């Protein structure tokens, strides 16, 4: 029996396509999902390679030449977010043109939300793997290797059958993540992964995921791959992978990609204590919620090397927090930021301006709130109503949802000049003006500038902050039209 060759790849894409107006301060994160899928399949004896075409900056011709040289039998295209779906579909066309007999599989958030629609939009693909893909993809490879066509027996896939899409039952989520193989980082050009300036203190810094799942019901979130139940990678496995990156690649920092790193406080405490006991001396940052921290935990995080915490604060209006079902109050946001800063940690906050129900006065409340909190870094967004989310339904009911939206239009999250939801109380032009003003108002305030200057300790610090400022300079320039 011929041993099939397998490729897992990210889409061919330019920095402009990936990052929009933030390309000058762009970075790159390892495709952890593809690494995990590869590890399970390799452990089962399959020949798997990864080509992170996005990070490598490969052109269409370069990617085509790579395919010609390798002649893969199965190609799995990942990183299929809604905003990047059109790039994944375009990459699938290249794969089909160069290797007409290969099997093409799509996976990621967008195919999980819209599996049948994805197959329809991408005729080059034969399969969609939805939700967690490790065991589903491995089983699909086993069927292809054995020449079996009864794909309906594979849980977690959608495939073409009689010119229609057939969706098999979902596969249960992986209960014990510690049973998955450790990530095979050597499959990637690890040295190429440098995060955006706001995500690191020391280089090299790499992103890691040690938990899956989120039980909260924020209306704007479109990530359903990992479900609501929180599951852990295991302390020993997490530390082992961290130590490997330190010893093999000289890692000095970590960005924990978990939806909320401290959602299970006991797990967070145990991991922090191991980081201390192992004397790894790493600087790291994470995302979490203001209602999942306390002084003792923050103190332990600081001792373990944490230097910054990112919160989705979202709004300076109590009414808006209720609409988006954030599950916290303004006072909790204030107290959470205060507590974190008191522990000696930097605070990154994100906000959504012009939410449904808001008027201009409420938007200005949020901008003032962001400045009042004296945050170290702020990211502003206009609402992005991803299909399949409750926010999409709310925006549609409000009457401000743009008609005939294409998948590529969801790039709005990185380019706020063409909002997909136009708040009826504010209007499109004013929404953009308010967004630009928010960025300028925060980053050109004397207090913010002083905080940045006081953090510069070396030439590398100055270079990092200069790079970060370049990514928002164009927005600041546009903001001077605000009246």
C-alpha positions as CSV (number, residue, x, y, z in Angstrom):
1,X,0.0,0.0,0.0
2,X,1.4,3.4,-1.0
3,X,2.2,5.6,1.9
4,X,0.4,9.0,1.3
5,X,2.2,12.3,1.7
6,X,0.3,14.9,3.7
7,X,0.6,18.7,3.8
8,X,-0.9,21.1,6.3
9,X,-0.7,24.7,5.1
10,X,-1.9,28.2,5.9
11,X,-3.2,30.4,3.0
12,X,-1.0,32.3,0.6
13,X,-1.4,35.9,1.7
14,X,0.4,39.2,1.8
15,X,1.0,41.3,5.0
16,X,-1.5,43.8,3.7
17,X,-4.1,41.0,3.3
18,X,-3.4,39.6,6.8
19,X,-3.0,42.8,8.8
20,X,-4.6,45.7,6.8
21,X,-3.7,49.1,8.1
22,X,-1.7,47.6,11.0
23,X,0.9,45.8,8.7
24,X,3.7,48.1,9.8
25,X,3.4,46.7,13.3
26,X,2.4,43.2,12.3
27,X,3.8,40.0,13.8
28,X,3.4,36.2,13.3
29,X,2.2,33.5,15.6
30,X,2.9,29.8,15.2
31,X,-0.1,27.8,13.8
32,X,-0.7,25.8,17.0
33,X,-3.7,24.1,15.6
34,X,-1.9,22.7,12.6
35,X,1.0,21.6,14.9
36,X,-1.4,19.6,17.1
37,X,-3.1,18.0,14.1
38,X,0.3,17.1,12.6
39,X,1.5,15.6,15.9
40,X,-1.5,13.2,16.1
41,X,-1.2,12.1,12.5
42,X,2.6,11.7,12.7
43,X,2.3,9.6,15.8
44,X,0.0,7.3,13.8
45,X,2.7,6.8,11.2
46,X,1.7,9.4,8.5
47,X,4.2,11.5,6.6
48,X,3.1,15.1,7.4
49,X,4.7,18.4,6.6
50,X,3.6,21.9,7.5
51,X,4.0,24.9,5.1
52,X,3.1,28.2,6.9
53,X,2.8,30.1,3.6
54,X,1.3,33.2,5.3
55,X,4.3,33.6,7.7
56,X,6.9,32.7,5.0
57,X,5.4,35.4,2.7
58,X,5.3,32.9,-0.1
59,X,4.0,34.1,-3.5
60,X,1.5,32.1,-5.4
61,X,4.2,30.9,-7.8
62,X,6.5,30.0,-4.9
63,X,3.7,28.0,-3.3
64,X,2.9,26.3,-6.6
65,X,6.6,25.3,-7.1
66,X,6.6,23.8,-3.6
67,X,3.6,21.7,-4.4
68,X,5.2,20.6,-7.7
69,X,8.3,19.5,-5.9
70,X,6.6,17.6,-3.1
71,X,3.6,16.1,-4.9
72,X,1.3,15.7,-1.9
73,X,-1.6,13.3,-1.8
74,X,-3.6,15.1,0.9
75,X,-3.6,18.9,1.6
76,X,-5.2,20.3,4.7
77,X,-5.7,24.1,4.7
78,X,-6.1,25.7,8.1
79,X,-6.3,29.2,9.6
80,X,-9.6,29.5,7.8
81,X,-11.1,32.4,9.7
82,X,-14.1,34.1,8.2
83,X,-12.0,37.2,7.2
84,X,-9.4,35.0,5.5
85,X,-11.8,32.4,4.0
86,X,-11.4,33.9,0.5
87,X,-7.6,33.5,0.8
88,X,-8.0,29.9,1.8
89,X,-10.3,29.2,-1.1
90,X,-7.8,30.9,-3.5
91,X,-5.0,28.7,-2.1
92,X,-7.2,25.6,-2.6
93,X,-7.4,26.6,-6.3
94,X,-3.7,26.6,-6.6
95,X,-3.5,23.2,-4.9
96,X,-6.1,21.8,-7.3
97,X,-4.4,23.2,-10.4
98,X,-1.0,21.9,-9.5
99,X,-2.1,18.6,-8.0
100,X,-5.4,17.7,-9.7
101,X,-5.6,14.3,-7.9
102,X,-4.9,15.4,-4.4
103,X,-7.5,15.4,-1.6
104,X,-8.2,18.9,-0.2
105,X,-9.4,19.4,3.3
106,X,-10.5,22.6,5.0
107,X,-10.6,23.3,8.7
108,X,-10.9,26.2,11.2
109,X,-13.5,28.5,12.7
110,X,-15.2,29.4,9.4
111,X,-15.7,25.9,8.2
112,X,-16.9,24.9,11.7
113,X,-19.6,27.6,11.6
114,X,-20.5,27.0,8.0
115,X,-19.4,23.5,6.9
116,X,-21.8,22.9,4.0
117,X,-21.6,26.6,2.8
118,X,-17.8,26.3,2.9
119,X,-17.8,23.3,0.5
120,X,-20.2,25.1,-1.8
121,X,-18.0,28.2,-1.8
122,X,-14.8,26.2,-2.4
123,X,-15.5,23.5,-5.1
124,X,-11.9,22.5,-5.0
125,X,-12.2,21.0,-1.5
126,X,-13.7,17.6,-0.9
127,X,-13.8,17.6,2.9
128,X,-14.4,20.0,5.8
129,X,-13.2,19.0,9.3
130,X,-15.3,20.9,11.9
131,X,-14.6,21.6,15.6
132,X,-11.5,20.0,17.0
133,X,-9.6,18.4,14.2
134,X,-6.9,16.1,15.6
135,X,-8.6,12.8,15.6
136,X,-11.0,13.6,12.8
137,X,-8.2,14.4,10.4
138,X,-6.2,11.3,11.4
139,X,-9.2,9.1,10.8
140,X,-9.8,10.7,7.4
141,X,-6.2,9.9,6.5
142,X,-6.7,6.3,7.5
143,X,-9.7,6.0,5.2
144,X,-7.9,7.6,2.3
145,X,-4.8,5.4,2.9
146,X,-7.0,2.3,2.9
147,X,-9.0,3.4,-0.1
148,X,-12.2,3.5,1.8
149,X,-15.1,5.8,0.7
150,X,-17.6,5.3,3.5
151,X,-16.8,8.7,4.9
152,X,-20.1,9.0,6.7
153,X,-18.6,6.8,9.4
154,X,-16.1,9.5,10.3
155,X,-17.5,11.8,13.0
156,X,-16.7,15.5,12.5
157,X,-16.5,15.8,8.8
158,X,-18.5,17.1,5.9
159,X,-17.9,15.7,2.4
160,X,-19.3,15.6,-1.1
161,X,-21.7,12.8,-1.9
162,X,-23.9,12.6,-5.0
163,X,-23.1,16.2,-5.8
164,X,-24.4,17.3,-2.4
165,X,-22.7,17.9,0.9
166,X,-23.1,15.3,3.6
167,X,-22.5,16.2,7.3
168,X,-21.5,13.4,9.6
169,X,-22.4,13.6,13.3
170,X,-20.1,15.8,15.4
171,X,-17.1,14.3,17.2
172,X,-17.0,14.6,21.0
173,X,-14.5,17.2,22.3
174,X,-11.2,15.8,23.6
175,X,-11.7,15.4,27.3
176,X,-8.0,15.0,28.3
177,X,-5.8,17.3,26.3
178,X,-2.7,15.9,28.1
179,X,-3.1,12.8,26.0
180,X,-2.4,14.7,22.8
181,X,1.3,14.5,21.7
182,X,3.5,17.4,22.6
183,X,3.7,19.9,19.7
184,X,6.5,19.2,17.2
185,X,7.8,22.7,16.9
186,X,10.6,21.5,14.6
187,X,8.1,21.3,11.8
188,X,8.1,25.1,11.6
189,X,10.7,27.8,11.0
190,X,10.4,28.8,14.6
191,X,12.8,31.7,14.4
192,X,10.4,33.4,12.0
193,X,7.7,33.9,14.6
194,X,7.9,37.4,16.1
195,X,4.7,38.7,17.7
196,X,3.5,42.3,17.4
197,X,5.3,44.8,19.7
198,X,2.6,45.0,22.3
199,X,2.8,41.3,22.9
200,X,6.4,40.8,24.0
201,X,9.0,42.2,26.4
202,X,11.9,40.0,25.4
203,X,12.7,38.1,22.2
204,X,12.2,35.5,21.2
205,X,8.6,35.3,22.5
206,X,6.3,32.5,21.2
207,X,2.6,32.0,21.6
208,X,1.3,28.9,23.4
209,X,-2.2,27.5,24.2
210,X,-2.5,25.5,27.4
211,X,-6.3,25.5,27.7
212,X,-9.3,25.1,25.5
213,X,-12.9,26.2,25.9
214,X,-14.8,29.2,27.3
215,X,-18.1,29.1,29.2
216,X,-19.0,32.7,28.7
217,X,-21.7,34.1,26.3
218,X,-20.3,37.3,24.8
219,X,-22.5,38.1,21.8
220,X,-19.6,39.0,19.5
221,X,-17.5,35.8,19.8
222,X,-17.5,33.5,16.8
223,X,-15.1,30.9,18.3
224,X,-17.0,27.6,18.9
225,X,-14.4,25.1,17.9
226,X,-13.4,24.3,21.5
227,X,-16.8,24.5,23.2
228,X,-17.8,25.9,26.5
229,X,-16.2,23.3,28.8
230,X,-12.7,24.4,29.9
231,X,-10.1,21.7,29.5
232,X,-6.3,21.8,30.3
233,X,-3.2,20.6,28.6
234,X,-1.8,19.3,31.9
235,X,0.8,21.1,34.0
236,X,3.6,18.6,33.3
237,X,3.0,18.7,29.5
238,X,2.8,22.5,29.5
239,X,6.1,22.8,31.3
240,X,7.7,20.2,29.1
241,X,6.8,22.1,26.0
242,X,7.9,25.4,27.5
243,X,11.2,23.9,28.5
244,X,11.8,22.5,25.0
245,X,11.3,26.0,23.5
246,X,13.7,27.5,26.0
247,X,16.4,24.9,25.5
248,X,16.1,24.4,21.8
249,X,15.2,27.9,20.6
250,X,16.3,30.1,23.4
251,X,12.7,31.3,24.2
252,X,12.6,34.2,26.6
253,X,8.9,35.0,26.6
254,X,5.4,33.6,26.1
255,X,2.1,34.9,25.0
256,X,-0.6,32.6,26.3
257,X,-3.3,32.5,23.7
258,X,-5.9,31.0,26.0
259,X,-9.3,32.8,25.9
260,X,-9.0,33.5,29.6
261,X,-5.8,32.3,31.2
262,X,-7.1,32.5,34.8
263,X,-10.6,31.1,34.1
264,X,-9.6,28.1,36.3
265,X,-7.7,29.9,39.0
266,X,-6.4,26.7,40.6
267,X,-4.8,25.6,37.3
268,X,-3.3,29.1,36.7
269,X,-1.8,29.1,40.2
270,X,-0.3,25.6,39.8
271,X,1.2,26.6,36.4
272,X,2.6,29.8,37.8
273,X,4.2,27.9,40.8
274,X,5.8,25.4,38.4
275,X,7.2,28.3,36.3
276,X,8.8,29.6,39.5
277,X,10.0,26.3,40.8
278,X,11.6,25.4,37.4
279,X,13.5,28.7,37.4
280,X,12.7,29.3,33.7
281,X,12.9,33.1,34.1
282,X,10.5,33.9,31.3
283,X,8.5,37.1,30.7
284,X,5.0,36.4,29.6
285,X,1.6,37.9,29.1
286,X,-2.0,36.6,28.8
287,X,-5.6,37.3,28.2
288,X,-8.2,37.0,31.0
289,X,-11.3,38.6,32.6
290,X,-11.5,41.1,35.4
291,X,-13.8,38.7,37.3
292,X,-11.2,35.9,37.3
293,X,-8.4,37.6,39.2
294,X,-7.6,38.4,42.7
295,X,-4.5,40.1,44.5
296,X,-2.9,36.8,45.5
297,X,-3.2,35.3,42.0
298,X,-1.8,38.5,40.4
299,X,1.1,38.5,42.8
300,X,1.9,34.9,42.0
301,X,1.7,35.7,38.3
302,X,4.1,38.5,38.7
303,X,6.6,36.3,40.5
304,X,6.3,33.7,37.7
305,X,7.3,36.3,35.1
306,X,4.0,37.8,34.0
307,X,4.5,41.4,32.9
308,X,1.1,42.2,31.3
309,X,-2.5,41.2,31.2
310,X,-5.0,41.9,28.5
311,X,-8.7,42.5,29.3
312,X,-11.7,42.8,27.0
313,X,-13.2,45.8,28.7
314,X,-15.4,46.6,25.7
315,X,-17.3,49.6,26.9
316,X,-17.6,52.6,29.3
317,X,-21.4,52.2,29.4
318,X,-23.2,49.8,31.7
319,X,-26.0,49.4,29.2
320,X,-23.6,48.3,26.5
321,X,-22.0,45.7,28.7
322,X,-25.4,44.2,29.3
323,X,-26.3,44.2,25.6
324,X,-23.1,42.3,24.7
325,X,-23.6,39.9,27.7
326,X,-20.1,40.5,29.0
327,X,-21.0,39.4,32.4
328,X,-19.2,42.2,34.3
329,X,-19.9,45.7,35.4
330,X,-18.1,49.0,34.9
331,X,-17.1,48.9,38.6
332,X,-15.6,45.4,38.1
333,X,-13.6,46.7,35.2
334,X,-12.3,49.6,37.2
335,X,-11.4,47.4,40.1
336,X,-9.8,44.7,37.9
337,X,-7.5,47.2,36.2
338,X,-6.7,48.9,39.5
339,X,-5.8,45.5,41.1
340,X,-3.7,44.5,38.2
341,X,-1.7,47.7,38.1
342,X,-1.2,47.6,41.8
343,X,0.4,44.1,41.3
344,X,3.0,45.8,39.0
345,X,1.6,44.5,35.8
346,X,0.9,46.4,32.6
347,X,-2.7,46.4,31.4
348,X,-3.9,46.1,27.8
349,X,-7.5,46.9,27.2
350,X,-9.8,46.4,24.2
351,X,-13.0,48.4,23.5
352,X,-15.8,48.3,21.0
353,X,-17.1,51.6,19.9
354,X,-20.6,52.4,18.4
355,X,-22.3,49.2,19.7
356,X,-26.0,48.7,19.0
357,X,-28.0,51.1,21.1
358,X,-25.2,53.6,21.6
359,X,-25.3,57.2,20.5
360,X,-22.3,59.5,20.1
361,X,-22.4,60.5,23.8
362,X,-22.0,56.9,24.9
363,X,-19.1,56.4,22.4
364,X,-17.3,59.4,24.0
365,X,-18.0,57.9,27.4
366,X,-16.1,54.8,26.4
367,X,-13.1,56.9,25.1
368,X,-13.0,58.9,28.3
369,X,-13.3,55.7,30.3
370,X,-10.3,54.2,28.5
371,X,-8.2,57.3,29.2
372,X,-9.4,57.4,32.8
373,X,-8.2,53.9,33.5
374,X,-4.6,54.9,32.5
375,X,-4.1,51.7,30.5
376,X,-0.7,50.9,29.1
377,X,-2.1,49.9,25.7
378,X,-5.5,50.2,24.2
379,X,-7.1,48.6,21.1
380,X,-10.3,50.1,19.7
381,X,-12.7,48.3,17.3
382,X,-15.9,49.1,15.6
383,X,-18.5,46.2,15.9
384,X,-17.8,43.3,13.7
385,X,-21.0,41.2,13.4
386,X,-19.6,37.8,12.4
387,X,-22.2,35.5,11.0
388,X,-23.5,32.9,13.4
389,X,-23.0,35.2,16.4
390,X,-25.8,36.9,18.5
391,X,-24.2,40.2,17.7
392,X,-25.0,39.6,14.0
393,X,-28.7,39.0,14.9
394,X,-28.8,42.1,17.1
395,X,-27.2,44.3,14.3
396,X,-29.7,42.9,11.8
397,X,-32.6,43.7,14.1
398,X,-31.3,47.2,14.7
399,X,-31.4,47.8,10.9
400,X,-27.7,48.8,10.5
401,X,-26.3,45.6,9.0
402,X,-24.8,46.1,5.6
403,X,-26.4,44.1,2.9
404,X,-24.6,41.5,0.6
405,X,-21.5,41.1,2.8
406,X,-18.7,39.1,1.3
407,X,-16.4,36.9,3.5
408,X,-13.4,39.2,2.7
409,X,-15.4,42.2,4.1
410,X,-14.9,40.8,7.6
411,X,-11.4,42.1,7.3
412,X,-13.0,45.1,9.0
413,X,-11.5,44.0,12.3
414,X,-8.1,45.1,11.0
415,X,-9.4,48.0,8.9
416,X,-12.1,50.1,10.5
417,X,-12.8,52.4,7.5
418,X,-15.6,50.3,6.1
419,X,-17.9,49.1,9.0
420,X,-20.2,46.2,8.3
421,X,-22.6,47.5,10.9
422,X,-23.7,51.2,10.6
423,X,-25.1,52.4,13.9
424,X,-28.4,54.2,13.0
425,X,-27.9,56.8,15.7
426,X,-24.4,57.7,14.5
427,X,-23.9,57.0,10.8
428,X,-21.0,55.5,8.9
429,X,-18.8,58.6,8.5
430,X,-19.2,59.6,12.1
431,X,-18.4,56.1,13.3
432,X,-15.1,56.2,11.5
433,X,-14.3,59.7,12.7
434,X,-15.0,58.6,16.3
435,X,-12.8,55.5,15.9
436,X,-9.9,57.6,14.6
437,X,-10.4,60.2,17.3
438,X,-10.3,57.5,20.0
439,X,-6.9,56.2,18.8
440,X,-5.5,59.7,18.6
441,X,-7.0,60.9,21.9
442,X,-5.5,58.0,23.8
443,X,-2.0,57.6,22.1
444,X,-1.3,61.4,21.8
445,X,-2.3,62.2,25.4
446,X,0.6,63.4,27.5
447,X,-0.1,60.8,30.2
448,X,0.1,57.9,27.6
449,X,3.3,59.3,26.0
450,X,4.9,59.7,29.5
451,X,4.1,56.1,30.4
452,X,5.7,54.8,27.2
453,X,8.8,56.9,27.7
454,X,9.2,55.7,31.3
455,X,9.2,52.1,30.1
456,X,12.1,52.5,27.7
457,X,15.1,50.8,29.2
458,X,17.2,50.0,26.1
459,X,17.6,50.5,22.4
460,X,15.5,47.4,21.8
461,X,12.6,48.9,23.9
462,X,12.8,52.1,21.9
463,X,12.8,50.1,18.6
464,X,9.8,48.1,19.8
465,X,7.7,51.1,20.7
466,X,8.6,52.9,17.5
467,X,7.5,49.9,15.5
468,X,4.2,49.8,17.4
469,X,3.6,53.5,16.9
470,X,4.2,53.2,13.2
471,X,1.3,50.8,13.0
472,X,-1.2,53.4,14.3
473,X,0.4,56.5,12.8
474,X,-1.8,56.5,9.8
475,X,-4.9,56.3,11.9
476,X,-3.7,59.2,14.1
477,X,-3.1,61.3,11.0
478,X,-6.6,60.7,9.7
479,X,-8.0,61.5,13.1
480,X,-7.3,65.2,12.8
481,X,-10.5,65.6,10.6
482,X,-12.5,65.0,13.8
483,X,-14.6,67.9,14.8
